[in-house]
Amino acid sequence: MKTHLTSALFLLFFAGCGGGDPSIHVDGTRPLTGLTQAERQEVCSAVIGRFGGEGSEHSCNGGKDKITIHSVDECASGIAGAPKSCAATVADIDDCTSAQAKDLCTPVESKSCDKVAACQGS
């Protein structure tokens, strides 16, 4: 299954592409639903850094789609709103966003991305 990370969850959490590859300093086995506010902020800060930083704007599909990276606080709120049934871990978000940061405009085929996308809720 290919998961394109422009789903509502990823736009709420991160949105963006490009950038470096900052490390996440939170135990990878921790479930997203069990993170403290400080841990959510740490995860989001690293991930958003991968995507070019807060407020960065990027285009996909020849400029037809514009993606703006959210703030760390918006990202942390998105993770906090994940349903309790969410089975994704910090390692899943780390693996998925590392792969997706290479090119947001191209779908990523990965179990980690599928797990994170399933946390979108209803």
TORVO-156205 format. One record per residue: residue in one letter; residue number from 1; x negated, y negated, z negated of N, C-alpha, C in turn. Coordinates in nm, 2 decimals, always signed. Each point is the difference from the previous one (the first is absolute). Example, Ala and Ser with C-alpha at 12.3 -4.5 7.8 and 13.67 -1.06 7.14 Angstrom:
# TORVO-156205
<"A", 1, <-1.32, +0.57, -0.78>, <+0.09, -0.12, +0.00>, <-0.09, -0.12, +0.00>>
<"S", 2, <+0.04, -0.11, +0.07>, <-0.09, -0.11, +0.00>, <+0.08, -0.11, -0.08>>
# end
This chain:
# TORVO-156205
<"M", 1, <-0.08, +0.12, +0.00>, <+0.08, -0.12, +0.00>, <-0.09, -0.12, +0.00>>
<"K", 2, <+0.02, -0.10, +0.09>, <-0.07, -0.12, +0.00>, <+0.07, -0.10, -0.08>>
<"T", 3, <-0.07, -0.07, -0.08>, <+0.06, -0.11, -0.08>, <-0.07, -0.13, +0.04>>
<"H", 4, <+0.09, -0.09, +0.05>, <-0.05, -0.13, +0.04>, <+0.02, -0.09, -0.13>>
<"L", 5, <-0.10, -0.06, -0.04>, <+0.00, -0.07, -0.13>, <+0.07, -0.14, +0.00>>
<"T", 6, <+0.07, -0.03, +0.10>, <+0.08, -0.12, +0.00>, <+0.14, +0.02, -0.05>>
<"S", 7, <+0.02, +0.12, -0.07>, <+0.13, +0.02, -0.06>, <+0.02, -0.10, -0.11>>
<"A", 8, <+0.12, -0.02, -0.05>, <+0.03, -0.10, -0.10>, <-0.09, +0.02, -0.12>>
<"L", 9, <-0.03, +0.12, -0.04>, <-0.08, +0.02, -0.12>, <-0.14, -0.06, +0.02>>
<"F", 10, <-0.06, +0.02, +0.12>, <-0.14, -0.05, +0.02>, <+0.00, -0.15, +0.02>>
<"L", 11, <+0.11, -0.05, +0.07>, <+0.00, -0.15, +0.01>, <+0.02, -0.06, -0.14>>
<"L", 12, <+0.07, +0.06, -0.08>, <+0.02, -0.05, -0.14>, <-0.13, +0.02, -0.08>>
<"F", 13, <-0.06, +0.11, +0.01>, <-0.12, +0.03, -0.08>, <-0.12, -0.08, +0.06>>
<"F", 14, <-0.03, +0.01, +0.13>, <-0.13, -0.05, +0.05>, <+0.01, -0.08, +0.12>>
<"A", 15, <+0.05, +0.05, +0.11>, <+0.01, -0.06, +0.13>, <-0.13, -0.06, +0.04>>
<"G", 16, <-0.05, +0.04, +0.11>, <-0.12, -0.06, +0.05>, <-0.09, +0.11, +0.07>>
<"C", 17, <-0.12, -0.05, +0.05>, <-0.09, +0.09, +0.06>, <-0.14, -0.06, +0.00>>
<"G", 18, <-0.10, +0.08, +0.03>, <-0.14, -0.05, +0.00>, <-0.06, -0.02, -0.14>>
<"G", 19, <-0.11, -0.07, -0.01>, <-0.06, -0.03, -0.13>, <-0.10, +0.11, -0.04>>
<"G", 20, <-0.05, -0.02, -0.12>, <-0.10, +0.09, -0.06>, <+0.06, +0.13, -0.05>>
<"D", 21, <-0.07, +0.06, -0.09>, <+0.05, +0.12, -0.07>, <-0.03, +0.00, -0.14>>
<"P", 22, <+0.06, -0.09, -0.08>, <-0.03, -0.01, -0.14>, <+0.05, +0.13, -0.07>>
<"S", 23, <-0.07, +0.04, -0.11>, <+0.03, +0.12, -0.07>, <+0.11, -0.03, -0.10>>
<"I", 24, <+0.08, +0.10, -0.03>, <+0.10, +0.00, -0.10>, <-0.05, +0.06, -0.13>>
<"H", 25, <+0.00, -0.08, -0.10>, <-0.06, +0.05, -0.13>, <+0.11, +0.04, -0.10>>
<"V", 26, <+0.09, +0.09, +0.05>, <+0.10, +0.06, -0.08>, <+0.00, +0.15, +0.03>>
<"D", 27, <+0.01, +0.08, -0.10>, <+0.00, +0.15, +0.02>, <+0.09, +0.04, +0.11>>
<"G", 28, <-0.06, +0.07, +0.10>, <+0.08, +0.04, +0.12>, <+0.11, +0.10, -0.03>>
<"T", 29, <-0.01, +0.07, -0.11>, <+0.11, +0.09, -0.04>, <+0.12, -0.06, -0.06>>
<"R", 30, <-0.01, -0.13, -0.03>, <+0.12, -0.07, -0.06>, <+0.11, -0.02, +0.10>>
<"P", 31, <+0.12, +0.04, -0.04>, <+0.12, -0.02, +0.09>, <+0.03, -0.15, +0.01>>
<"L", 32, <+0.04, -0.04, +0.11>, <+0.04, -0.14, +0.02>, <+0.10, -0.05, -0.10>>
<"T", 33, <+0.10, +0.09, -0.03>, <+0.11, -0.04, -0.09>, <-0.05, -0.01, -0.15>>
<"G", 34, <-0.12, +0.05, -0.03>, <-0.05, -0.01, -0.14>, <-0.10, -0.10, -0.02>>
<"L", 35, <-0.03, -0.09, +0.10>, <-0.10, -0.10, -0.02>, <+0.05, -0.12, -0.08>>
<"T", 36, <-0.10, -0.05, -0.08>, <+0.03, -0.12, -0.08>, <+0.00, -0.12, +0.10>>
<"Q", 37, <+0.04, -0.12, -0.05>, <+0.00, -0.12, +0.09>, <-0.15, -0.03, +0.04>>
<"A", 38, <-0.09, +0.02, -0.09>, <-0.14, -0.03, +0.03>, <-0.05, +0.10, +0.10>>
<"E", 39, <+0.04, +0.12, -0.01>, <-0.05, +0.10, +0.10>, <+0.07, -0.03, +0.14>>
<"R", 40, <+0.12, -0.03, +0.00>, <+0.07, -0.04, +0.13>, <-0.07, -0.12, +0.06>>
<"Q", 41, <-0.04, -0.09, -0.08>, <-0.07, -0.12, +0.06>, <-0.14, +0.04, +0.05>>
<"E", 42, <-0.07, +0.09, -0.07>, <-0.13, +0.05, +0.05>, <+0.01, +0.07, +0.13>>
<"V", 43, <+0.10, +0.09, +0.01>, <+0.02, +0.07, +0.12>, <+0.03, -0.10, +0.12>>
<"C", 44, <+0.10, -0.09, -0.03>, <+0.04, -0.09, +0.10>, <-0.12, -0.10, +0.04>>
<"S", 45, <-0.07, -0.04, -0.09>, <-0.12, -0.09, +0.03>, <-0.09, +0.07, +0.10>>
<"A", 46, <-0.04, +0.12, -0.03>, <-0.09, +0.08, +0.09>, <+0.06, +0.02, +0.14>>
<"V", 47, <+0.13, +0.04, +0.00>, <+0.07, +0.03, +0.13>, <+0.01, -0.12, +0.08>>
<"I", 48, <+0.05, -0.11, -0.06>, <+0.02, -0.12, +0.07>, <-0.14, -0.05, +0.06>>
<"G", 49, <-0.11, +0.02, -0.08>, <-0.13, -0.04, +0.05>, <-0.03, +0.08, +0.13>>
<"R", 50, <+0.04, +0.12, +0.01>, <-0.03, +0.08, +0.12>, <+0.07, -0.06, +0.12>>
<"F", 51, <+0.11, -0.06, -0.03>, <+0.09, -0.06, +0.11>, <-0.03, -0.14, +0.03>>
<"G", 52, <-0.11, -0.06, -0.05>, <-0.03, -0.14, +0.03>, <+0.03, -0.10, -0.10>>
<"G", 53, <+0.06, +0.03, -0.11>, <+0.03, -0.09, -0.11>, <+0.14, -0.06, +0.01>>
<"E", 54, <+0.04, -0.05, -0.11>, <+0.14, -0.06, -0.02>, <+0.02, -0.11, +0.11>>
<"G", 55, <+0.12, +0.01, +0.06>, <+0.03, -0.11, +0.10>, <-0.05, +0.02, +0.14>>
<"S", 56, <-0.09, +0.10, +0.02>, <-0.05, +0.02, +0.13>, <+0.11, +0.04, +0.10>>
<"E", 57, <-0.01, -0.04, +0.12>, <+0.10, +0.03, +0.10>, <-0.07, +0.08, +0.11>>
<"H", 58, <+0.08, +0.10, +0.05>, <-0.05, +0.08, +0.11>, <+0.11, +0.03, +0.10>>
<"S", 59, <-0.04, +0.03, +0.12>, <+0.10, +0.03, +0.11>, <-0.02, +0.14, +0.05>>
<"C", 60, <+0.11, +0.06, +0.03>, <+0.01, +0.13, +0.06>, <+0.08, -0.01, +0.13>>
<"N", 61, <+0.00, +0.10, +0.08>, <+0.08, +0.01, +0.12>, <-0.01, -0.12, +0.09>>
<"G", 62, <-0.13, -0.04, +0.02>, <-0.02, -0.12, +0.09>, <+0.06, -0.13, -0.05>>
<"G", 63, <+0.00, -0.01, -0.13>, <+0.05, -0.12, -0.07>, <+0.15, +0.00, -0.02>>
<"K", 64, <+0.07, +0.11, +0.03>, <+0.15, +0.00, -0.02>, <+0.03, +0.02, -0.15>>
<"D", 65, <-0.09, +0.06, -0.07>, <+0.03, +0.03, -0.15>, <-0.11, -0.08, -0.08>>
<"K", 66, <+0.05, -0.08, -0.09>, <-0.10, -0.07, -0.09>, <+0.01, +0.06, -0.14>>
<"I", 67, <-0.11, +0.02, -0.05>, <-0.01, +0.06, -0.14>, <-0.08, -0.09, -0.09>>
<"T", 68, <+0.06, -0.03, -0.11>, <-0.07, -0.09, -0.10>, <-0.02, +0.08, -0.13>>
<"I", 69, <-0.12, -0.01, -0.05>, <-0.03, +0.08, -0.12>, <+0.05, -0.07, -0.12>>
<"H", 70, <+0.07, +0.07, -0.08>, <+0.06, -0.05, -0.12>, <-0.10, -0.03, -0.11>>
<"S", 71, <+0.05, -0.06, -0.11>, <-0.09, -0.02, -0.12>, <-0.01, +0.12, -0.08>>
<"V", 72, <-0.10, +0.00, -0.09>, <-0.02, +0.11, -0.09>, <+0.12, +0.02, -0.09>>
<"D", 73, <+0.06, -0.11, -0.04>, <+0.12, +0.01, -0.09>, <+0.12, +0.07, +0.08>>
<"E", 74, <+0.02, -0.04, +0.12>, <+0.11, +0.06, +0.08>, <-0.03, +0.15, +0.02>>
<"C", 75, <-0.12, +0.03, +0.03>, <-0.04, +0.14, +0.02>, <+0.03, +0.08, -0.13>>
<"A", 76, <-0.05, -0.05, -0.11>, <+0.02, +0.07, -0.13>, <+0.15, +0.01, -0.03>>
<"S", 77, <+0.08, -0.10, +0.03>, <+0.14, +0.02, -0.02>, <+0.06, +0.10, +0.09>>
<"G", 78, <-0.05, +0.02, +0.12>, <+0.05, +0.10, +0.09>, <-0.03, +0.14, -0.06>>
<"I", 79, <-0.12, +0.02, -0.05>, <-0.04, +0.13, -0.06>, <+0.09, +0.02, -0.12>>
<"A", 80, <+0.02, -0.10, -0.08>, <+0.08, +0.01, -0.12>, <+0.15, +0.05, +0.03>>
<"G", 81, <+0.04, -0.04, +0.12>, <+0.14, +0.03, +0.04>, <+0.01, +0.14, +0.07>>
<"A", 82, <-0.11, +0.07, +0.01>, <+0.01, +0.14, +0.06>, <+0.09, +0.09, -0.08>>
<"P", 83, <+0.08, +0.08, +0.06>, <+0.09, +0.09, -0.08>, <-0.08, +0.10, -0.08>>
<"K", 84, <+0.06, +0.04, -0.11>, <-0.06, +0.10, -0.09>, <-0.04, +0.13, +0.07>>
<"S", 85, <+0.07, +0.03, +0.11>, <-0.02, +0.12, +0.08>, <-0.13, -0.01, +0.08>>
<"C", 86, <-0.06, -0.12, +0.01>, <-0.12, -0.02, +0.08>, <-0.11, +0.09, -0.06>>
<"A", 87, <-0.06, +0.08, +0.09>, <-0.11, +0.10, -0.04>, <-0.14, -0.05, +0.04>>
<"A", 88, <-0.01, -0.12, +0.06>, <-0.13, -0.05, +0.05>, <-0.08, -0.04, -0.12>>
<"T", 89, <-0.13, +0.02, +0.02>, <-0.10, -0.04, -0.10>, <-0.09, -0.11, +0.05>>
<"V", 90, <-0.08, -0.05, -0.08>, <-0.10, -0.11, +0.04>, <-0.09, +0.06, +0.11>>
<"A", 91, <-0.04, +0.12, -0.01>, <-0.08, +0.06, +0.11>, <+0.07, +0.00, +0.13>>
<"D", 92, <+0.13, +0.03, +0.00>, <+0.08, -0.01, +0.12>, <+0.00, -0.14, +0.06>>
<"I", 93, <+0.02, -0.10, -0.08>, <+0.00, -0.13, +0.05>, <-0.14, -0.04, +0.05>>
<"D", 94, <-0.10, +0.04, -0.07>, <-0.14, -0.03, +0.04>, <-0.03, +0.07, +0.14>>
<"D", 95, <+0.03, +0.13, +0.01>, <-0.03, +0.07, +0.13>, <+0.08, -0.06, +0.11>>
<"C", 96, <+0.13, -0.03, -0.02>, <+0.09, -0.05, +0.10>, <-0.04, -0.14, +0.05>>
<"T", 97, <-0.03, -0.09, -0.09>, <-0.03, -0.13, +0.03>, <-0.14, -0.01, +0.06>>
<"S", 98, <-0.09, +0.08, -0.04>, <-0.13, +0.01, +0.06>, <+0.01, +0.03, +0.15>>
<"A", 99, <+0.08, +0.10, +0.03>, <+0.02, +0.04, +0.14>, <+0.08, -0.11, +0.08>>
<"Q", 100, <+0.10, -0.05, -0.06>, <+0.09, -0.10, +0.07>, <-0.08, -0.13, +0.02>>
<"A", 101, <-0.09, -0.04, -0.09>, <-0.07, -0.13, +0.01>, <-0.08, +0.00, +0.13>>
<"K", 102, <-0.03, +0.11, +0.06>, <-0.08, +0.00, +0.13>, <+0.08, -0.06, +0.11>>
<"D", 103, <+0.14, +0.02, -0.01>, <+0.08, -0.05, +0.11>, <+0.15, +0.01, -0.05>>
<"L", 104, <+0.06, -0.10, -0.05>, <+0.13, +0.00, -0.05>, <+0.10, +0.03, +0.11>>
<"C", 105, <-0.03, -0.04, +0.12>, <+0.09, +0.01, +0.12>, <+0.01, +0.14, +0.05>>
<"T", 106, <-0.08, +0.10, -0.05>, <+0.01, +0.13, +0.05>, <+0.04, +0.10, -0.12>>
<"P", 107, <+0.10, +0.08, +0.03>, <+0.05, +0.09, -0.11>, <-0.11, +0.09, -0.05>>
<"V", 108, <+0.00, +0.03, -0.13>, <-0.09, +0.09, -0.06>, <+0.07, +0.13, -0.03>>
<"E", 109, <-0.06, +0.11, +0.04>, <+0.05, +0.13, -0.04>, <-0.08, +0.05, -0.12>>
<"S", 110, <+0.07, +0.00, -0.11>, <-0.07, +0.05, -0.12>, <+0.11, +0.03, -0.11>>
<"K", 111, <-0.04, +0.11, -0.07>, <+0.09, +0.04, -0.12>, <+0.01, -0.11, -0.10>>
<"S", 112, <-0.12, -0.07, -0.02>, <+0.00, -0.11, -0.10>, <+0.10, -0.11, +0.04>>
<"C", 113, <+0.00, -0.04, +0.12>, <+0.09, -0.10, +0.05>, <+0.14, +0.04, -0.01>>
<"D", 114, <+0.03, +0.13, +0.04>, <+0.13, +0.05, -0.01>, <+0.05, -0.01, -0.15>>
<"K", 115, <-0.08, +0.04, -0.09>, <+0.04, -0.01, -0.15>, <+0.03, -0.14, -0.04>>
<"V", 116, <-0.09, -0.09, +0.04>, <+0.02, -0.14, -0.04>, <+0.13, -0.06, +0.07>>
<"A", 117, <+0.02, +0.03, +0.13>, <+0.12, -0.05, +0.07>, <+0.13, +0.06, -0.07>>
<"A", 118, <-0.01, +0.12, -0.05>, <+0.12, +0.06, -0.06>, <+0.04, -0.07, -0.13>>
<"C", 119, <-0.09, -0.09, -0.05>, <+0.03, -0.07, -0.12>, <+0.08, -0.13, +0.03>>
<"Q", 120, <+0.03, -0.02, +0.12>, <+0.08, -0.12, +0.04>, <+0.13, -0.01, -0.07>>
<"G", 121, <+0.06, +0.11, -0.04>, <+0.13, -0.01, -0.07>, <+0.11, -0.03, +0.10>>
<"S", 122, <+0.12, -0.02, -0.06>, <+0.11, -0.03, +0.09>, <+0.06, -0.14, -0.02>>
# end
